[in-house]
Amino acid sequence: MSPTPSAHTDVPVPAAEANESIRQFVRARRGLAWSAQDMAEYAVLLEVWTLAVRAEMTQVVEAA
């Protein structure tokens, strides 16, 4: 799995890359109880994905 991108950088990762990180994270834990650390890491991944989607949507709106 690729390293967790920082949610606090100025350059967001592509949304597709952030989404794939979430998929890999969840697949790796399929059938297991999630620890508090797992849930915290998942929350960071969701934040990264949200920032990526917002950045891409902003680019679309600005291009229109």
N, C-alpha and C positions, 0 to 999 in steps of 0.2 A: 504494500500500500504506500502511496506517496505520502510525504510528510504533510501534516495538517497546515494549510496556509494560514497566515496570520490575518485575523479579521480587522486588524488595526493598521494595515498598510494603505498607502495612497493609491496603489494599483491593484484593483480586484482581479482575482483569477477569473478565467472564463466560467460562465455558469455551468457549462457542460462538464468541465473539469471538477468543479465543486460538487456537482451532482454525482459524478462517478466516485468521488471520495466518500460521499455519504453511502452510496450503494455498497462499496467495498467494506466500509465500516460495519454496516448492518449485517451483511452476509457473513462476515467473520464472527459475528456473535449470535448467529441463528441458533435458536433453541437454548440459549444460555440466559441466565438472569444477569441483568446489567448492573454493574456496580455504580456507585456514586461518581467515580472517575469516568466510567463509560458515558454516563448521562451528561456529565460536564463536557466531555469531548464532543459528543453528539451536538450539544447546544452550540458549541463553537463552530462546528461544521455547518449547521443550519444558518448561523449568522453570516458566515463566509458566503454561502449560497445566496442568501437574501441580498447581501451587498452586491454580488455579481449580477443578479437578475436586475436589480435597480439600476446599476450602471449600464447594463445593456439596454434597458428600456429608455433610459435618459438619452442614450445615443440615438435610438430610433426616433424619439420625439424631436430631438434637435435636428436630425436629418430631414424631417418632414417639412 
